[in-house]
Amino acid sequence: MANIVLKNIYKVYDGGVRAVSDFNLDIGDKEFVVFVGPSGCGKSTTLRMIAGLEEITAGSLFMDGVLVNDIEPKDRNIAMVFQNYALYPHMTVYQNMSFGLRIHKMPADEIDRRVKMAAEILGIEDLLSRKPKALSGGQRQRVALGRAIVREPAVFLLDEPLSNLDAKLRVQMRAEITKLHHRLATTFIYVTHDQTEAMTMGTRIVVMKDGFIQQADTPTVLYEEPINAFVATFLGSPQMNMINTVLAPNGNSMSVDVGGATILFPEIKRKQLIGGDDVFGEVIFGIRPENITISQTDGVPATIELVEHLGRETIVYCRIADREENVIASVPSNHGLKRGMDVFLQFDMLKAHLFNRTTEQTIMGVPAFNNYPCKLENGTVDLGIAKWQLPKEFVARTFDFTEKRACKISIQTSKISTQPVENGVSVEGIVDFVSKGSDTSAVYLKMDGAQMVFRTAEGNYEPGQKVTLYIPQDGLMLWDEEGNKLVSQHVVSNNSAPCTVKTVGDTMKVKVGPTTLTLPAREGIQDGEHTITLASDKLKVVYDYKFAKKNGIERNSASKNVVTALAYDEDELGALNAVFVQLKGWDSYVTAVVPNNFSVYQMPKFALEITPESVIIK
Ligand code: ADP
């Protein structure tokens, strides 16, 4: 049994390289998860953090519910297989496979049982007495796998294990590893930069770029419904054609102009626009090569520039008007197609994609998040047409519920469930329409004027049907108007402490434990015992001279009300950073929200200015 949860994981290497940012993933028992992405995107770093070979800068890693951030690699019940299999040249295959177990002083008969079983699974029983130099590349890789199998780990971590093999062997070993996963029935996490390996092996694929997860889903969903242009072009070969054009309403539907022709979408596609009519204008139109057919009579006029006959399929490179790059079509084997021919291209518009030209995010299909503008008030989000009461635990992690403020609530589509969840939110809606994919259907609901989309693998949903949906807390997020998160991973402290007030002339001395603050006197506050509360967003970080110089920021200590802050943790909120600190006089930690160019990871002990505006006395 092995369930692995990565929560808000960050890795910043010494020297400042941000290799992994806000990585969140729940890996189920017996899953085969593949991390894929271009070189340097943070795949290996993530894997190595799971293995315990790399320290986690921030965030939590759980295995079977236990926090393992600080647990030694050897105590994590994992086995790792690397790309250079690093076999001991002077040892036989048997000795190589049993080496780790012998070090752990396992009884000889148990070692023998395990080595023989692993050898049988891998079909290398005949090689046990050979030395590595007498093995082929594929056989060596099997021995490396065998060395992992004999440990009987709960999780296999594989880092590009096939990249040293030639193309033919790679295809063969790919299938072997998939079979091995079925046979061992344990969790596999596999790192590769090869999209074909990812598509063929993973039960779930995590596509990464620049240290961020772009999309995590089954191969089919990633292929049919990529969330952005990066994922769309990363998976699939030849890759999706990406054509800059303009999207315009057209009757009840909409159309794009490609190569001098106006191409109409089916009406249902217009209903699937994310953001509705706001998205009309400049877009990227995406169409996969296999969703283009070649006609002799009508469609987009094109001239064939190159034909590749690959046996079962023919790849056709076409020139169309107003475009430098070829449009590539993949059609069933067709030897009638020749270079220089004038033809017409027809696009299967039910399979077409649209992306925002600036953000490159998809603007048609199932959104990653259902977003709603709303107002926050006392733990309730007011959508204008409906009010949702948020779970208490969620409210406890949220900043500033005291004022009614404009914000945005986002609901992670993949977390929406038709089954009740504990401590979540439930909403009701009426099915508007259903869009079917290969594995799953997208169900579009109408809810008091708003729309919500969720994906489901089961159930038959009919238009008009009433549906109740449940959203767990980790599927909810609140944002302010500038795009900063309003919810932390930690409980946001109320920043209150008992204090005594003494007013002399126009100054007020406020004593909080050993700390004394000097503030302008306030009307209506009597001398004596009160409660002081600090507004988290009005506290100011005071940099010392060295820190200010190093980070190119202005030195800014002037006030008397400066107290030492000792970091407990921090949480990045976007342009802002929530820091959780100990202050003398406050029993529980204090939360301050500061610009994100300040990090407690760089400076765990610093100073906070308690500005007069931050102080509330009651
Ligand atoms: P991938 O496995 O996707 O190729 P890595 O996880 O190896 O990516 O690297 C992610 C980023 O972290 C890269 O920019 C890389 O240069 C950097 N990096 C990796 N290891 C170290 C290290 N030990 N020290 C500093 N930077 C590192």
Residues whose N, C-alpha, C, O or C-beta is under 5 A from the ligand:
A	BS01	ADP	Y13 D14 V17 A19 P38 S39 G40 C41 G42 K43 S44 T45
